[in-house]
Amino acid sequence: MTDSDPAVAPRRSAPATLLAYGFLILAFGLLVTTLGLVFNGAIVSFGLALAAFGGMFAAFGAFMTFFSRRS
């Protein structure tokens, strides 16, 4: 097996993965919030909490990406 095997070499860095997944979780949380506002008000707080959790992931990934590329 060579080093260029995609199973061995990561496709993207860890900060970029955190950033991407953070934005996906944030978008899903905003979708849940919107659907909660339209259909069932009981899940609005869950959607907002999920969006905040995704925002923390995205912010931490952006922070790590900035400082890893800066050095």
Secondary structure, 3 states (H helix, E strand, C coil): CCCCCCCCCCCCCHHHHHHHHHHHHHHHHHHHHHHHHHCCHHHHHHHHHHHHHHHHHHHHHHHHHHHHHHC
